[in-house]
């Protein structure tokens, strides 16, 4: 399964087809995407490969540790390897194939804007959960 940025300068491959994702409604994700939330999944680092354009990726970080990586040509947010962890954060909108995926939860709902219609059929969390909790929801733990 391949994915790419808007201009296809940055392309990557996942060695499996993810079936689960999550939504984060925090202000950082909202600003990063320009909409009410971010849709993403995590994959094991050994199941992720850059095809091309890795040298066209720019990173921006906050002192708190939040980081976003994006294509220097088109500005699309692109996957990034989690700091000191063997996982890659992947925005699901970058995937090139149509997939049937299930949302495992909505996070940071206390930070959601009033116009952000949070779905009631998923587990909700008012704040950021631990990475271990998210990995468990995404069925990445053994």
Buried (B, 14 or more C-beta within 10 A) or exposed (E): BEBBBBEBBBBBEBEEEBEBBBBBBBEBBBEBBEEBBBBBBBBBEEBBEBEEBEEBBEEEEEEEEEBBBBBEBBEBBBBBBEEEEEBBBBBBEBBEEEEEBEBBBBBBBEBBEEEBEEEEEBEBBEEEBEEEBBBEBBEBEE
